[in-house]
Amino acid sequence: MPERLRGLYAITDTALQQGRLLVSTEAALLGGARIVQYRDKSADHARRHDEAGALRQLCHRHGALFLVNDDVALAHAVRADGVHLGQGDATLRVARAQLGAQAVIGITCHDSLALAQAAADGGADYLAFGAMFASTSKPQARTCPLPVLAEARRRFALPLVAIGGITPDNAGQVAAAGADALAVIAALWQAADIHAAAAALARTYSPAMSSTT
């Protein structure tokens, strides 16, 4: 599993991808995204189920992991590879009981090594830190200094995911501090060329990757 939790981690955004969710996500996958998280906070359960199911199929065609944000029941219903949980969501224990031992479960740790330790002790599959930089997607999010990420790398053997304000210009700093994967929203879906933006971010971990991947 750890080798699959590496590289570009695309998080969907209903507003930024409106009307082109599958097309834009496929462009990111073709550009090198290895993980996709479906994030939609709306109450339209039927649409969310349909979109999540379609994204799962798309991701698996491209050999990528497909995760669902927050919603353990939806992840189970569409047979997602796993779920990402925030600190206010379902507990890791509940998610593991419903999704099984093989599910990928990631936990938001913000800038807290104590939260990371609790998640690791509880059986999380990856630890997510951020916002690493000012984020247009979550402007109120507190930032996580790069030294905190570096300390997490020293303490934990689990894959580390970094999120928040990550662009091709600063991705190298985050990877150098110890991130195994870069979770990105705005730098992908606001790009004029999503494929090219994904390729630029993916090259952080695969420098030899062609921009025409």
C-alpha positions in Angstrom: 0.0 0.0 0.0 2.6 2.7 0.8 3.9 2.8 -2.7 0.4 3.6 -3.9 0.2 6.5 -1.5 2.8 8.5 -3.3 2.7 11.3 -5.9 -0.1 13.7 -6.9 -3.3 13.4 -4.9 -6.2 15.2 -6.6 -9.2 16.3 -4.5 -12.3 17.1 -6.4 -14.2 20.4 -6.1 -17.8 20.5 -7.2 -17.8 24.2 -7.8 -14.5 24.4 -9.7 -15.3 21.3 -11.8 -19.0 21.9 -12.3 -20.3 20.2 -15.3 -17.0 18.5 -16.1 -16.2 16.4 -13.1 -15.2 13.3 -15.0 -13.5 15.0 -17.9 -11.4 17.2 -15.7 -10.5 14.4 -13.3 -9.5 12.2 -16.2 -7.2 15.0 -17.4 -5.5 15.0 -14.0 -5.2 11.2 -14.1 -3.6 11.4 -17.5 -1.3 14.0 -16.2 -0.1 11.8 -13.4 -2.5 11.9 -10.5 -2.2 8.6 -8.5 -4.9 9.2 -5.9 -8.3 10.9 -6.3 -10.5 12.0 -3.4 -14.2 12.7 -4.0 -15.1 15.7 -1.9 -18.7 17.0 -2.0 -20.5 18.3 1.1 -23.9 18.7 -0.5 -27.1 16.9 0.6 -27.8 15.6 -2.9 -27.2 11.9 -2.0 -28.3 10.5 -5.4 -26.0 12.7 -7.4 -23.1 12.1 -5.0 -23.6 8.3 -5.2 -23.6 8.4 -9.0 -20.6 10.7 -9.2 -18.6 8.7 -6.7 -19.4 5.4 -8.5 -18.4 6.9 -11.9 -15.1 8.3 -10.4 -14.3 5.0 -8.9 -14.5 3.3 -12.3 -12.5 6.0 -13.9 -9.7 5.9 -11.3 -9.5 2.1 -11.5 -9.2 2.3 -15.3 -6.1 4.5 -14.7 -4.7 2.4 -11.9 -5.3 5.1 -9.3 -6.7 4.9 -5.8 -10.2 6.3 -5.2 -11.1 7.7 -1.8 -14.2 9.4 -0.5 -14.0 12.4 1.8 -15.7 12.1 5.2 -18.6 9.8 4.2 -17.9 6.2 5.3 -21.4 5.0 4.1 -20.8 6.4 0.6 -17.4 4.9 0.4 -18.8 1.5 1.3 -21.7 1.9 -1.1 -19.6 2.6 -4.1 -16.8 0.2 -3.1 -14.2 3.0 -2.8 -10.6 2.1 -1.9 -11.0 4.0 1.3 -12.0 7.2 3.0 -10.4 10.4 4.3 -11.5 11.5 7.7 -11.3 14.9 9.3 -11.1 15.4 13.0 -14.9 16.0 13.2 -15.9 13.0 11.1 -16.6 9.4 11.9 -13.9 7.7 14.0 -11.2 5.6 12.5 -12.5 2.6 14.4 -16.0 3.0 13.0 -14.6 3.5 9.5 -12.4 0.4 9.8 -15.2 -1.7 11.0 -17.4 -0.8 8.1 -14.8 -0.7 5.3 -12.6 -3.6 6.4 -8.9 -4.2 6.9 -7.9 -3.5 3.3 -9.5 0.0 3.1 -7.2 3.0 2.9 -8.0 5.4 5.8 -6.4 8.7 6.0 -6.7 11.2 8.9 -6.4 15.0 8.9 -3.8 16.0 11.5 -3.6 19.8 10.7 -0.3 20.9 12.2 -0.4 18.6 15.2 2.1 15.8 15.9 -0.2 14.7 18.8 -3.1 14.1 16.4 -0.8 12.3 14.1 0.4 10.0 16.9 -3.2 9.2 17.8 -4.1 8.4 14.2 -1.0 6.2 13.8 -1.8 4.4 17.1 -5.4 3.9 15.9 -4.4 2.2 12.6 -4.5 5.0 10.0 -2.9 4.3 6.7 -1.7 7.8 6.1 -1.4 11.1 7.9 -2.4 14.4 6.3 -0.8 17.7 7.3 -1.7 21.3 6.2 -2.5 23.8 5.1 1.2 24.0 4.1 0.6 27.5 2.5 -2.2 30.0 2.3 -5.1 28.1 0.6 -7.8 29.6 -1.6 -9.9 26.5 -1.0 -9.7 26.8 2.8 -8.6 30.4 3.5 -9.2 30.1 7.3 -7.1 27.0 7.7 -4.1 27.5 9.9 -0.8 26.7 8.3 1.5 23.8 9.1 5.2 24.9 9.1 7.4 22.8 7.0 9.6 21.8 10.1 6.4 20.1 11.6 6.1 18.0 8.5 9.8 17.2 8.6 9.5 16.1 12.3 6.5 13.9 11.3 8.7 12.3 8.7 11.3 11.5 11.4 8.7 10.1 13.8 6.3 8.1 11.6 6.8 5.4 9.1 3.3 6.0 7.6 2.9 7.9 4.3 2.5 11.6 4.8 0.1 13.7 2.7 0.5 17.4 2.5 -2.3 19.8 1.5 -3.0 23.5 1.2 -1.8 26.0 -1.3 0.5 23.6 -3.0 1.6 24.6 -6.6 4.3 23.4 -9.0 6.4 26.3 -7.7 6.4 25.1 -4.0 5.8 21.4 -4.4 9.5 20.6 -4.2 9.8 22.2 -0.8 7.0 20.1 0.6 8.3 16.9 -0.9 11.8 17.7 0.5 10.3 18.1 4.0 9.0 14.6 3.8 5.6 14.5 2.1 4.9 11.3 0.2 1.9 12.8 -1.6 0.7 16.3 -2.5 -3.0 16.9 -2.2 -4.1 19.6 -4.6 -7.4 21.3 -5.4 -7.1 24.9 -6.8 -3.8 24.4 -8.6 -5.4 21.7 -10.7 -9.0 22.7 -11.3 -8.3 26.4 -11.8 -5.5 25.7 -14.3 -6.1 26.6 -17.9 -4.6 23.2 -18.8 -5.4 20.6 -16.1 -3.3 17.9 -17.8 -0.2 20.1 -17.9 -0.8 21.3 -14.3 -1.1 17.7 -13.1 2.1 16.7 -15.0 4.0 19.5 -13.5 3.0 18.5 -10.0 3.6 14.8 -10.7 7.1 15.5 -11.8 7.9 16.4 -8.2 8.2 12.7 -7.6 9.0 11.5 -11.2 11.4 14.1 -12.6 11.9 12.1 -15.8 8.1 12.1 -16.5 7.4 13.8 -19.8 5.0 16.7 -19.9 3.1 14.7 -22.6 2.4 11.8 -20.2 
